[in-house]
Amino acid sequence: PEYQARLNFEIDTIIQMGFPGYFLIVADFIRWAKSCRDEKFPNGVPVGPGRGSGAGSLVAYSLGITDLDPLRYDLLFERFLNPERVSMPDFDVDFCQDGRERVIEYVRHRYGAHCVSQIATFGTMASKAVIRDVGRVLDFPYMLCDRLSKLVPLEGVKPVSLHKAREMEPEFNAIIASEEGVEELLELGERLEDLTRNVGMHAGGVVIAPGKLTDFCPLYCAEGSESTVSQYDKDDVEAVGLVKFDFLGLRTLTIIDWAVRYIQDLGIGNWDLGEAGADKSQIQNPKSSRFNIDTIPLDDKETYDRIFKTANTTAVFQFESRGMKDTLVKAKPDCLEDLIALNALYRPGPMDFIPDYINRKHGKEQVIIPHPCLEKVVGSTYGIMVYQEQV
């Protein structure tokens, strides 16, 4: 009953918002990718299990778009589609780096080359870059331009504007007073700042139109390629009513596919690797014993003990940075829920709660849950609000 009610709710919302076609198109090219078997991809083009808010959809799970049950992990569909917040749906679909272009080629063939294109991006001259560009044209010494560029403060990860930088950093005025021509450089820089500097191609965005793309937006042909690219960026593409699909190339999936094929070539099956519930009698049948990564257990103690607790995670997607490795050693994760929580916490802002999470997990700090009714909400994360669903 719970699954049926959730499916009914999601289907009603999808129909109401006019997105059944979007779900079916995504399901179509993912299904094709997984079934596209040849010498290069004997197991099909590797596709990610799903990430981002789209993983909260039971309809997506039912169609094979994602590989995880949203009810099992208490994921909300409303984060993906919400009638009260009208926005385009956006599945982040990861493909093996080597097979991504093949899937895009299938989409061109399936829906018509005149209806499919990739999306342009427009690089602009930010404050740091514009100082270097103007300085180079005016023949200023590289060291001076580099020094000026490094004086521009950051807001988050983006540099502030030149006007704001001059107000925030007194050293600009000192350099203007001591170096001839710097005032002119900065004035020219302010006039050129935020102008488009170059055009590129979106890393993963592909647009599929209901008819000829030229009826909706101008196109150009990418240099050294026969692929067409829209001359609108991702925001303008959506503004004219077109839908963007994300075909993301992920090197990790390529590496995993190599590992799976290597294991299969060695003749090792899931039973040999100690898969829970494997039937020893099946080992006589090579096909039934063939290694399948989709059926390996997620609670394998040795994996947590030898890989995650010791931070032996080089090349493990999202767990390979120096800071994350330090966190793993301290946290000593022993279940999938721990890995999910640490991945969610390891970003600016929530990182402040990592020490509390670790201390509470290991009993060094009291777990405080303000009210018994919140036990179900924050009990699994030791009283700390880690996920948007908990809010």
C-alpha atoms as a printed R data frame, in Angstrom:
    type eleno elety resid chain resno      x       y       z
1   ATOM     1    CA   PRO     A     1  0.000   0.000   0.000
2   ATOM     2    CA   GLU     A     2  2.828   2.441   0.833
3   ATOM     3    CA   TYR     A     3  4.483   1.904  -2.547
4   ATOM     4    CA   GLN     A     4  1.187   2.125  -4.434
5   ATOM     5    CA   ALA     A     5  0.251   5.374  -2.698
6   ATOM     6    CA   ARG     A     6  3.672   6.869  -3.453
7   ATOM     7    CA   LEU     A     7  3.469   5.810  -7.117
8   ATOM     8    CA   ASN     A     8 -0.017   7.294  -7.480
9   ATOM     9    CA   PHE     A     9  1.139  10.576  -5.936
10  ATOM    10    CA   GLU     A    10  4.221  10.807  -8.162
11  ATOM    11    CA   ILE     A    11  2.363   9.883 -11.360
12  ATOM    12    CA   ASP     A    12 -0.362  12.461 -10.643
13  ATOM    13    CA   THR     A    13  2.296  15.142 -10.057
14  ATOM    14    CA   ILE     A    14  4.257  14.219 -13.203
15  ATOM    15    CA   ILE     A    15  1.108  14.315 -15.364
16  ATOM    16    CA   GLN     A    16 -0.112  17.546 -13.750
17  ATOM    17    CA   MET     A    17  3.224  19.263 -14.452
18  ATOM    18    CA   GLY     A    18  3.417  17.893 -17.997
19  ATOM    19    CA   PHE     A    19  6.596  15.810 -17.705
20  ATOM    20    CA   PRO     A    20  5.663  12.201 -18.652
21  ATOM    21    CA   GLY     A    21  7.635  12.553 -21.903
22  ATOM    22    CA   TYR     A    22 10.747  13.647 -20.029
23  ATOM    23    CA   PHE     A    23 10.716  10.542 -17.813
24  ATOM    24    CA   LEU     A    24 10.114   8.229 -20.785
25  ATOM    25    CA   ILE     A    25 12.938   9.739 -22.872
26  ATOM    26    CA   VAL     A    26 15.437   9.426 -19.992
27  ATOM    27    CA   ALA     A    27 14.302   5.833 -19.353
28  ATOM    28    CA   ASP     A    28 14.675   5.090 -23.076
29  ATOM    29    CA   PHE     A    29 18.311   6.141 -23.469
30  ATOM    30    CA   ILE     A    30 19.345   4.605 -20.125
31  ATOM    31    CA   ARG     A    31 17.711   1.305 -21.101
32  ATOM    32    CA   TRP     A    32 19.510   1.419 -24.454
33  ATOM    33    CA   ALA     A    33 22.866   2.165 -22.796
34  ATOM    34    CA   LYS     A    34 22.551  -0.798 -20.428
35  ATOM    35    CA   SER     A    35 21.569  -3.161 -23.257
36  ATOM    36    CA   CYS     A    36 24.175  -1.923 -25.771
37  ATOM    37    CA   ARG     A    37 26.555  -4.894 -25.649
38  ATOM    38    CA   ASP     A    38 29.482  -5.275 -28.030
39  ATOM    39    CA   GLU     A    39 33.193  -6.014 -27.956
40  ATOM    40    CA   LYS     A    40 34.016  -2.678 -26.322
41  ATOM    41    CA   PHE     A    41 31.183  -2.860 -23.782
42  ATOM    42    CA   PRO     A    42 30.354  -6.543 -23.147
43  ATOM    43    CA   ASN     A    43 28.192  -5.539 -20.156
44  ATOM    44    CA   GLY     A    44 26.595  -2.512 -21.824
45  ATOM    45    CA   VAL     A    45 27.614   1.126 -21.353
46  ATOM    46    CA   PRO     A    46 28.065   1.589 -17.578
47  ATOM    47    CA   VAL     A    47 25.399   3.879 -16.090
48  ATOM    48    CA   GLY     A    48 25.481   5.400 -12.606
49  ATOM    49    CA   PRO     A    49 22.882   4.241 -10.054
50  ATOM    50    CA   GLY     A    50 21.498   7.776  -9.790
51  ATOM    51    CA   ARG     A    51 22.409  10.838  -7.772
52  ATOM    52    CA   GLY     A    52 20.906  14.194  -6.964
53  ATOM    53    CA   SER     A    53 17.258  14.849  -6.165
54  ATOM    54    CA   GLY     A    54 16.059  12.547  -8.980
55  ATOM    55    CA   ALA     A    55 16.983   9.547  -6.817
56  ATOM    56    CA   GLY     A    56 13.948  10.426  -4.673
57  ATOM    57    CA   SER     A    57 11.510   9.329  -7.379
58  ATOM    58    CA   LEU     A    58  9.883   5.902  -7.148
59  ATOM    59    CA   VAL     A    59  8.670   6.286 -10.745
60  ATOM    60    CA   ALA     A    60 12.301   6.745 -11.826
61  ATOM    61    CA   TYR     A    61 13.258   3.610  -9.873
62  ATOM    62    CA   SER     A    62 10.388   1.670 -11.478
63  ATOM    63    CA   LEU     A    63 11.448   2.775 -14.982
64  ATOM    64    CA   GLY     A    64 15.090   1.818 -14.387
65  ATOM    65    CA   ILE     A    65 16.334   5.421 -14.451
66  ATOM    66    CA   THR     A    66 17.783   4.987 -10.953
67  ATOM    67    CA   ASP     A    67 18.868   1.837  -9.134
68  ATOM    68    CA   LEU     A    68 17.924   2.657  -5.554
69  ATOM    69    CA   ASP     A    69 14.607   2.422  -3.752
70  ATOM    70    CA   PRO     A    70 13.734   5.916  -2.421
71  ATOM    71    CA   LEU     A    71 11.424   4.523   0.274
72  ATOM    72    CA   ARG     A    72 14.211   2.319   1.617
73  ATOM    73    CA   TYR     A    73 16.332   5.451   2.197
74  ATOM    74    CA   ASP     A    74 13.488   7.871   3.106
75  ATOM    75    CA   LEU     A    75 14.044  10.134   0.077
76  ATOM    76    CA   LEU     A    76 11.496  12.794  -0.845
77  ATOM    77    CA   PHE     A    77 10.011  13.101  -4.327
78  ATOM    78    CA   GLU     A    78  9.194  16.777  -3.654
79  ATOM    79    CA   ARG     A    79 12.884  17.686  -3.805
80  ATOM    80    CA   PHE     A    80 12.799  16.650  -7.462
81  ATOM    81    CA   LEU     A    81  9.348  17.788  -8.576
82  ATOM    82    CA   ASN     A    82  7.045  20.040  -6.620
83  ATOM    83    CA   PRO     A    83  3.855  21.641  -8.007
84  ATOM    84    CA   GLU     A    84  4.406  24.585  -5.640
85  ATOM    85    CA   ARG     A    85  7.862  25.244  -7.118
86  ATOM    86    CA   VAL     A    86  7.572  25.157 -10.888
87  ATOM    87    CA   SER     A    87 10.976  24.204 -12.277
88  ATOM    88    CA   MET     A    88 12.258  21.866 -14.948
89  ATOM    89    CA   PRO     A    89 13.087  18.308 -13.835
90  ATOM    90    CA   ASP     A    90 16.770  17.459 -13.989
91  ATOM    91    CA   PHE     A    91 18.134  13.914 -13.773
92  ATOM    92    CA   ASP     A    92 21.922  13.873 -13.366
93  ATOM    93    CA   VAL     A    93 22.720  10.732 -15.371
94  ATOM    94    CA   ASP     A    94 26.301   9.459 -15.148
95  ATOM    95    CA   PHE     A    95 27.745   7.438 -18.006
96  ATOM    96    CA   CYS     A    96 31.105   5.787 -18.454
97  ATOM    97    CA   GLN     A    97 33.452   8.393 -19.949
98  ATOM    98    CA   ASP     A    98 34.232   6.137 -22.916
99  ATOM    99    CA   GLY     A    99 30.578   5.366 -23.673
100 ATOM   100    CA   ARG     A   100 28.933   8.761 -23.137
101 ATOM   101    CA   GLU     A   101 29.336   9.910 -26.746
102 ATOM   102    CA   ARG     A   102 27.836   6.632 -27.968
103 ATOM   103    CA   VAL     A   103 24.659   7.265 -25.940
104 ATOM   104    CA   ILE     A   104 24.389  10.823 -27.302
105 ATOM   105    CA   GLU     A   105 24.791   9.395 -30.820
106 ATOM   106    CA   TYR     A   106 21.917   6.979 -30.107
107 ATOM   107    CA   VAL     A   107 19.729   9.904 -29.022
108 ATOM   108    CA   ARG     A   108 20.553  11.762 -32.253
109 ATOM   109    CA   HIS     A   109 19.604   8.697 -34.288
110 ATOM   110    CA   ARG     A   110 16.474   7.951 -32.229
111 ATOM   111    CA   TYR     A   111 14.991  11.455 -32.148
112 ATOM   112    CA   GLY     A   112 16.566  12.967 -35.276
113 ATOM   113    CA   ALA     A   113 19.839  14.869 -35.646
114 ATOM   114    CA   HIS     A   114 17.867  18.039 -36.476
115 ATOM   115    CA   CYS     A   115 16.152  17.817 -33.052
116 ATOM   116    CA   VAL     A   116 19.218  17.155 -30.864
117 ATOM   117    CA   SER     A   117 22.171  19.366 -29.996
118 ATOM   118    CA   GLN     A   118 24.593  20.077 -27.223
119 ATOM   119    CA   ILE     A   119 24.481  23.359 -25.326
120 ATOM   120    CA   ALA     A   120 26.810  26.346 -25.454
121 ATOM   121    CA   THR     A   121 28.471  27.943 -22.462
122 ATOM   122    CA   PHE     A   122 29.748  31.504 -22.413
123 ATOM   123    CA   GLY     A   123 32.886  32.252 -20.455
124 ATOM   124    CA   THR     A   124 33.006  35.779 -19.057
125 ATOM   125    CA   MET     A   125 35.866  37.975 -17.928
126 ATOM   126    CA   ALA     A   126 35.814  37.821 -14.146
127 ATOM   127    CA   SER     A   127 37.764  40.386 -12.136
128 ATOM   128    CA   LYS     A   128 40.928  38.320 -11.641
129 ATOM   129    CA   ALA     A   129 41.102  37.262 -15.295
130 ATOM   130    CA   VAL     A   130 40.315  40.715 -16.683
131 ATOM   131    CA   ILE     A   131 43.304  42.233 -14.827
132 ATOM   132    CA   ARG     A   132 45.622  39.706 -16.485
133 ATOM   133    CA   ASP     A   133 44.042  40.152 -19.946
134 ATOM   134    CA   VAL     A   134 44.108  43.963 -19.910
135 ATOM   135    CA   GLY     A   135 47.595  43.972 -18.405
136 ATOM   136    CA   ARG     A   136 48.861  41.704 -21.179
137 ATOM   137    CA   VAL     A   137 47.385  43.955 -23.905
138 ATOM   138    CA   LEU     A   138 48.848  47.096 -22.282
139 ATOM   139    CA   ASP     A   139 52.213  45.328 -21.958
140 ATOM   140    CA   PHE     A   140 52.375  45.491 -18.158
141 ATOM   141    CA   PRO     A   141 54.924  43.229 -16.416
142 ATOM   142    CA   TYR     A   142 53.497  39.780 -15.656
143 ATOM   143    CA   MET     A   143 54.554  39.956 -11.993
144 ATOM   144    CA   LEU     A   144 52.603  43.188 -11.456
145 ATOM   145    CA   CYS     A   145 49.430  41.805 -13.083
146 ATOM   146    CA   ASP     A   146 49.764  38.605 -11.072
147 ATOM   147    CA   ARG     A   147 50.141  40.603  -7.859
148 ATOM   148    CA   LEU     A   148 47.064  42.737  -8.641
149 ATOM   149    CA   SER     A   149 45.015  39.680  -9.583
150 ATOM   150    CA   LYS     A   150 45.862  37.923  -6.327
151 ATOM   151    CA   LEU     A   151 44.703  40.948  -4.322
152 ATOM   152    CA   VAL     A   152 41.084  40.419  -5.449
153 ATOM   153    CA   PRO     A   153 39.216  38.796  -2.497
154 ATOM   154    CA   LEU     A   154 36.873  35.831  -2.909
155 ATOM   155    CA   GLU     A   155 33.241  35.527  -1.869
156 ATOM   156    CA   GLY     A   156 32.865  31.789  -1.465
157 ATOM   157    CA   VAL     A   157 34.661  30.493  -4.547
158 ATOM   158    CA   LYS     A   158 34.009  33.505  -6.801
159 ATOM   159    CA   PRO     A   159 36.148  36.660  -6.946
160 ATOM   160    CA   VAL     A   160 34.391  39.915  -6.062
161 ATOM   161    CA   SER     A   161 34.014  42.668  -8.670
162 ATOM   162    CA   LEU     A   162 36.916  45.048  -9.306
163 ATOM   163    CA   HIS     A   163 34.932  47.957  -7.855
164 ATOM   164    CA   LYS     A   164 34.263  46.037  -4.651
165 ATOM   165    CA   ALA     A   165 37.836  44.716  -4.528
166 ATOM   166    CA   ARG     A   166 39.226  48.274  -4.560
167 ATOM   167    CA   GLU     A   167 36.997  49.140  -1.606
168 ATOM   168    CA   MET     A   168 37.910  45.996   0.344
169 ATOM   169    CA   GLU     A   169 41.666  45.891  -0.327
170 ATOM   170    CA   PRO     A   170 43.637  49.080   0.598
171 ATOM   171    CA   GLU     A   171 46.767  47.798  -1.159
172 ATOM   172    CA   PHE     A   172 45.160  48.565  -4.528
173 ATOM   173    CA   ASN     A   173 45.378  52.299  -3.775
174 ATOM   174    CA   ALA     A   174 48.997  51.936  -2.657
175 ATOM   175    CA   ILE     A   175 49.933  50.253  -5.958
176 ATOM   176    CA   ILE     A   176 47.982  52.870  -7.967
177 ATOM   177    CA   ALA     A   177 49.988  55.603  -6.220
178 ATOM   178    CA   SER     A   178 53.339  53.908  -6.823
179 ATOM   179    CA   GLU     A   179 52.908  52.326 -10.279
180 ATOM   180    CA   GLU     A   180 52.178  54.400 -13.371
181 ATOM   181    CA   GLY     A   181 49.253  53.237 -15.522
182 ATOM   182    CA   VAL     A   182 47.638  50.923 -12.949
183 ATOM   183    CA   GLU     A   183 44.673  53.288 -12.535
184 ATOM   184    CA   GLU     A   184 44.007  53.075 -16.293
185 ATOM   185    CA   LEU     A   185 44.360  49.268 -16.203
186 ATOM   186    CA   LEU     A   186 41.738  48.951 -13.460
187 ATOM   187    CA   GLU     A   187 39.348  51.412 -15.147
188 ATOM   188    CA   LEU     A   188 39.531  49.490 -18.428
189 ATOM   189    CA   GLY     A   189 39.117  46.261 -16.476
190 ATOM   190    CA   GLU     A   190 35.900  47.508 -14.850
191 ATOM   191    CA   ARG     A   191 34.467  48.381 -18.279
192 ATOM   192    CA   LEU     A   192 35.314  44.942 -19.699
193 ATOM   193    CA   GLU     A   193 34.385  42.940 -16.605
194 ATOM   194    CA   ASP     A   194 31.621  40.320 -17.109
195 ATOM   195    CA   LEU     A   195 31.695  40.631 -20.908
196 ATOM   196    CA   THR     A   196 31.707  37.320 -22.787
197 ATOM   197    CA   ARG     A   197 35.273  36.191 -23.400
198 ATOM   198    CA   ASN     A   198 34.815  32.860 -25.158
199 ATOM   199    CA   VAL     A   199 32.218  30.282 -26.140
200 ATOM   200    CA   GLY     A   200 32.450  26.642 -25.158
201 ATOM   201    CA   MET     A   201 30.309  23.544 -24.837
202 ATOM   202    CA   HIS     A   202 28.400  22.478 -21.721
203 ATOM   203    CA   ALA     A   203 30.083  19.480 -20.077
204 ATOM   204    CA   GLY     A   204 26.974  17.305 -20.076
205 ATOM   205    CA   GLY     A   205 23.958  19.231 -21.348
206 ATOM   206    CA   VAL     A   206 22.027  17.969 -24.372
207 ATOM   207    CA   VAL     A   207 18.779  19.466 -25.632
208 ATOM   208    CA   ILE     A   208 16.092  17.383 -27.374
209 ATOM   209    CA   ALA     A   209 13.462  19.472 -29.158
210 ATOM   210    CA   PRO     A   210  9.926  18.421 -30.190
211 ATOM   211    CA   GLY     A   211 10.719  19.588 -33.741
212 ATOM   212    CA   LYS     A   212 13.513  21.255 -35.699
213 ATOM   213    CA   LEU     A   213 15.880  22.987 -33.301
214 ATOM   214    CA   THR     A   214 16.227  25.889 -35.725
215 ATOM   215    CA   ASP     A   215 12.582  26.731 -34.938
216 ATOM   216    CA   PHE     A   216 13.605  27.372 -31.327
217 ATOM   217    CA   CYS     A   217 17.194  28.616 -31.245
218 ATOM   218    CA   PRO     A   218 20.222  29.405 -33.426
219 ATOM   219    CA   LEU     A   219 22.857  26.685 -33.836
220 ATOM   220    CA   TYR     A   220 26.524  26.461 -34.730
221 ATOM   221    CA   CYS     A   221 28.878  23.598 -35.505
222 ATOM   222    CA   ALA     A   222 31.584  22.988 -32.919
223 ATOM   223    CA   GLU     A   223 35.129  23.369 -34.216
224 ATOM   224    CA   GLY     A   224 36.609  20.060 -35.355
225 ATOM   225    CA   SER     A   225 33.264  18.291 -34.979
226 ATOM   226    CA   GLU     A   226 30.070  17.642 -36.903
227 ATOM   227    CA   SER     A   227 27.966  18.040 -33.745
228 ATOM   228    CA   THR     A   228 25.617  21.002 -33.583
229 ATOM   229    CA   VAL     A   229 25.583  23.231 -30.518
230 ATOM   230    CA   SER     A   230 22.833  25.640 -29.486
231 ATOM   231    CA   GLN     A   231 23.856  29.293 -29.337
232 ATOM   232    CA   TYR     A   232 21.734  29.646 -26.205
233 ATOM   233    CA   ASP     A   233 23.152  28.655 -22.831
234 ATOM   234    CA   LYS     A   234 21.341  26.285 -20.466
235 ATOM   235    CA   ASP     A   235 19.198  29.033 -18.901
236 ATOM   236    CA   ASP     A   236 18.111  30.508 -22.238
237 ATOM   237    CA   VAL     A   237 17.384  27.040 -23.631
238 ATOM   238    CA   GLU     A   238 14.915  26.461 -20.795
239 ATOM   239    CA   ALA     A   239 13.510  29.989 -21.176
240 ATOM   240    CA   VAL     A   240 12.384  29.216 -24.760
241 ATOM   241    CA   GLY     A   241 10.659  26.035 -23.563
242 ATOM   242    CA   LEU     A   242 13.261  23.385 -24.375
243 ATOM   243    CA   VAL     A   243 14.306  20.679 -21.925
244 ATOM   244    CA   LYS     A   244 17.935  19.995 -21.034
245 ATOM   245    CA   PHE     A   245 19.108  16.432 -20.433
246 ATOM   246    CA   ASP     A   246 22.344  15.798 -18.539
247 ATOM   247    CA   PHE     A   247 24.728  13.205 -20.005
248 ATOM   248    CA   LEU     A   248 27.617  13.333 -17.540
249 ATOM   249    CA   GLY     A   249 30.849  11.462 -18.227
250 ATOM   250    CA   LEU     A   250 32.265   9.855 -15.080
251 ATOM   251    CA   ARG     A   251 35.708   8.280 -15.209
252 ATOM   252    CA   THR     A   252 34.978   6.263 -12.063
253 ATOM   253    CA   LEU     A   253 32.352   4.236 -13.957
254 ATOM   254    CA   THR     A   254 34.953   3.431 -16.614
255 ATOM   255    CA   ILE     A   255 37.401   2.193 -13.966
256 ATOM   256    CA   ILE     A   256 34.688   0.088 -12.281
257 ATOM   257    CA   ASP     A   257 33.782  -1.439 -15.655
258 ATOM   258    CA   TRP     A   258 37.436  -2.362 -16.262
259 ATOM   259    CA   ALA     A   259 37.561  -4.016 -12.818
260 ATOM   260    CA   VAL     A   260 34.329  -5.965 -13.426
261 ATOM   261    CA   ARG     A   261 35.563  -7.243 -16.793
262 ATOM   262    CA   TYR     A   262 38.914  -8.223 -15.271
263 ATOM   263    CA   ILE     A   263 37.147 -10.237 -12.540
264 ATOM   264    CA   GLN     A   264 34.888 -11.888 -15.120
265 ATOM   265    CA   ASP     A   265 37.860 -12.746 -17.362
266 ATOM   266    CA   LEU     A   266 39.475 -14.480 -14.377
267 ATOM   267    CA   GLY     A   267 36.348 -16.625 -14.085
268 ATOM   268    CA   ILE     A   268 35.585 -15.388 -10.569
269 ATOM   269    CA   GLY     A   269 31.896 -15.390  -9.633
270 ATOM   270    CA   ASN     A   270 29.978 -13.686  -6.836
271 ATOM   271    CA   TRP     A   271 30.034 -16.917  -4.831
272 ATOM   272    CA   ASP     A   272 33.861 -16.961  -4.925
273 ATOM   273    CA   LEU     A   273 33.860 -13.476  -3.407
274 ATOM   274    CA   GLY     A   274 31.692 -14.621  -0.514
275 ATOM   275    CA   GLU     A   275 28.414 -13.042  -1.522
276 ATOM   276    CA   ALA     A   276 25.775 -13.564   1.131
277 ATOM   277    CA   GLY     A   277 23.214 -16.183   0.179
278 ATOM   278    CA   ALA     A   278 25.122 -17.495  -2.845
279 ATOM   279    CA   ASP     A   279 24.377 -21.131  -3.660
280 ATOM   280    CA   LYS     A   280 27.523 -23.244  -3.910
281 ATOM   281    CA   SER     A   281 25.848 -25.672  -6.318
282 ATOM   282    CA   GLN     A   282 25.520 -22.895  -8.889
283 ATOM   283    CA   ILE     A   283 29.290 -22.665  -9.264
284 ATOM   284    CA   GLN     A   284 29.040 -25.604 -11.697
285 ATOM   285    CA   ASN     A   285 27.223 -23.314 -14.120
286 ATOM   286    CA   PRO     A   286 29.624 -20.643 -15.471
287 ATOM   287    CA   LYS     A   287 26.796 -18.291 -16.438
288 ATOM   288    CA   SER     A   288 25.116 -18.363 -13.030
289 ATOM   289    CA   SER     A   289 28.449 -17.848 -11.268
290 ATOM   290    CA   ARG     A   290 29.471 -14.919 -13.492
291 ATOM   291    CA   PHE     A   291 30.371 -11.901 -11.359
292 ATOM   292    CA   ASN     A   292 27.612  -9.267 -11.192
293 ATOM   293    CA   ILE     A   293 28.417  -6.000  -9.438
294 ATOM   294    CA   ASP     A   294 24.712  -5.221  -8.924
295 ATOM   295    CA   THR     A   295 24.286  -8.148  -6.523
296 ATOM   296    CA   ILE     A   296 27.268  -7.663  -4.212
297 ATOM   297    CA   PRO     A   297 26.254  -6.986  -0.577
298 ATOM   298    CA   LEU     A   298 26.352  -3.456   0.846
299 ATOM   299    CA   ASP     A   299 27.087  -4.680   4.381
300 ATOM   300    CA   ASP     A   300 30.364  -6.533   3.739
301 ATOM   301    CA   LYS     A   301 32.347  -6.084   6.977
302 ATOM   302    CA   GLU     A   302 35.737  -6.590   5.344
303 ATOM   303    CA   THR     A   303 35.093  -3.756   2.881
304 ATOM   304    CA   TYR     A   304 34.478  -1.312   5.727
305 ATOM   305    CA   ASP     A   305 37.380  -2.639   7.829
306 ATOM   306    CA   ARG     A   306 40.021  -2.743   5.091
307 ATOM   307    CA   ILE     A   307 38.970   0.142   2.836
308 ATOM   308    CA   PHE     A   308 36.885   2.783   4.588
309 ATOM   309    CA   LYS     A   309 38.081   2.577   8.210
310 ATOM   310    CA   THR     A   310 41.696   2.733   7.029
311 ATOM   311    CA   ALA     A   311 40.934   5.411   4.380
312 ATOM   312    CA   ASN     A   312 42.326   3.190   1.635
313 ATOM   313    CA   THR     A   313 40.058   5.111  -0.742
314 ATOM   314    CA   THR     A   314 42.280   6.490  -3.492
315 ATOM   315    CA   ALA     A   315 40.151   6.526  -6.700
316 ATOM   316    CA   VAL     A   316 36.948   5.857  -4.704
317 ATOM   317    CA   PHE     A   317 34.496   8.465  -5.997
318 ATOM   318    CA   GLN     A   318 33.918  11.324  -3.494
319 ATOM   319    CA   PHE     A   319 36.030   9.630  -0.804
320 ATOM   320    CA   GLU     A   320 39.530  10.199  -2.171
321 ATOM   321    CA   SER     A   321 40.415  13.741  -1.017
322 ATOM   322    CA   ARG     A   322 42.944  14.222   1.784
323 ATOM   323    CA   GLY     A   323 40.357  15.809   4.077
324 ATOM   324    CA   MET     A   324 37.800  13.066   3.490
325 ATOM   325    CA   LYS     A   325 40.418  10.396   4.207
326 ATOM   326    CA   ASP     A   326 41.211  12.058   7.553
327 ATOM   327    CA   THR     A   327 37.488  12.103   8.337
328 ATOM   328    CA   LEU     A   328 37.107   8.390   7.495
329 ATOM   329    CA   VAL     A   329 39.963   7.416   9.831
330 ATOM   330    CA   LYS     A   330 38.327   9.326  12.701
331 ATOM   331    CA   ALA     A   331 34.743   8.232  11.964
332 ATOM   332    CA   LYS     A   332 35.491   4.531  11.272
333 ATOM   333    CA   PRO     A   333 32.288   3.948   9.246
334 ATOM   334    CA   ASP     A   334 30.811   0.458   9.527
335 ATOM   335    CA   CYS     A   335 27.638   0.706   7.427
336 ATOM   336    CA   LEU     A   336 26.328   2.352   4.261
337 ATOM   337    CA   GLU     A   337 24.352   4.905   6.294
338 ATOM   338    CA   ASP     A   338 27.633   6.188   7.791
339 ATOM   339    CA   LEU     A   339 29.107   6.698   4.311
340 ATOM   340    CA   ILE     A   340 25.955   8.511   3.161
341 ATOM   341    CA   ALA     A   341 26.065  10.830   6.193
342 ATOM   342    CA   LEU     A   342 29.794  11.596   5.879
343 ATOM   343    CA   ASN     A   343 29.403  12.363   2.180
344 ATOM   344    CA   ALA     A   344 26.540  14.754   2.961
345 ATOM   345    CA   LEU     A   345 28.429  16.426   5.823
346 ATOM   346    CA   TYR     A   346 31.686  16.881   3.926
347 ATOM   347    CA   ARG     A   347 30.915  20.248   2.329
348 ATOM   348    CA   PRO     A   348 31.106  23.904   3.431
349 ATOM   349    CA   GLY     A   349 28.744  24.604   6.332
350 ATOM   350    CA   PRO     A   350 27.767  21.080   7.439
351 ATOM   351    CA   MET     A   351 31.481  20.254   7.902
352 ATOM   352    CA   ASP     A   352 31.271  22.001  11.270
353 ATOM   353    CA   PHE     A   353 29.099  19.116  12.519
354 ATOM   354    CA   ILE     A   354 31.516  16.326  11.523
355 ATOM   355    CA   PRO     A   355 33.284  16.255  14.954
356 ATOM   356    CA   ASP     A   356 29.880  16.081  16.718
357 ATOM   357    CA   TYR     A   357 28.742  13.256  14.423
358 ATOM   358    CA   ILE     A   358 31.937  11.271  15.039
359 ATOM   359    CA   ASN     A   359 31.892  11.795  18.819
360 ATOM   360    CA   ARG     A   360 28.228  10.813  19.089
361 ATOM   361    CA   LYS     A   361 28.734   7.745  16.907
362 ATOM   362    CA   HIS     A   362 31.522   6.515  19.199
363 ATOM   363    CA   GLY     A   363 29.732   7.417  22.445
364 ATOM   364    CA   LYS     A   364 32.078  10.271  23.383
365 ATOM   365    CA   GLU     A   365 29.293  12.841  23.298
366 ATOM   366    CA   GLN     A   366 25.681  12.616  24.409
367 ATOM   367    CA   VAL     A   367 23.099  12.201  21.646
368 ATOM   368    CA   ILE     A   368 20.517  14.938  22.217
369 ATOM   369    CA   ILE     A   369 17.107  14.522  20.590
370 ATOM   370    CA   PRO     A   370 14.845  17.444  21.653
371 ATOM   371    CA   HIS     A   371 11.583  15.465  21.471
372 ATOM   372    CA   PRO     A   372 10.719  11.742  21.258
373 ATOM   373    CA   CYS     A   373  8.775  12.307  18.021
374 ATOM   374    CA   LEU     A   374 12.056  13.375  16.348
375 ATOM   375    CA   GLU     A   375 13.697  10.016  17.075
376 ATOM   376    CA   LYS     A   376 12.546   8.632  13.730
377 ATOM   377    CA   VAL     A   377 13.747  11.776  11.917
378 ATOM   378    CA   VAL     A   378 17.247  12.294  13.345
379 ATOM   379    CA   GLY     A   379 17.896   9.056  15.242
380 ATOM   380    CA   SER     A   380 20.026   7.543  12.458
381 ATOM   381    CA   THR     A   381 22.261  10.648  12.394
382 ATOM   382    CA   TYR     A   382 22.683  10.878  16.183
383 ATOM   383    CA   GLY     A   383 20.429  13.906  16.626
384 ATOM   384    CA   ILE     A   384 22.149  15.993  13.922
385 ATOM   385    CA   MET     A   385 20.176  17.313  10.948
386 ATOM   386    CA   VAL     A   386 22.274  16.177   7.996
387 ATOM   387    CA   TYR     A   387 19.793  15.924   5.112
388 ATOM   388    CA   GLN     A   388 17.248  18.294   3.607
389 ATOM   389    CA   GLU     A   389 14.622  15.571   4.090
390 ATOM   390    CA   GLN     A   390 15.093  15.859   7.867
391 ATOM   391    CA   VAL     A   391 14.305  19.579   7.793
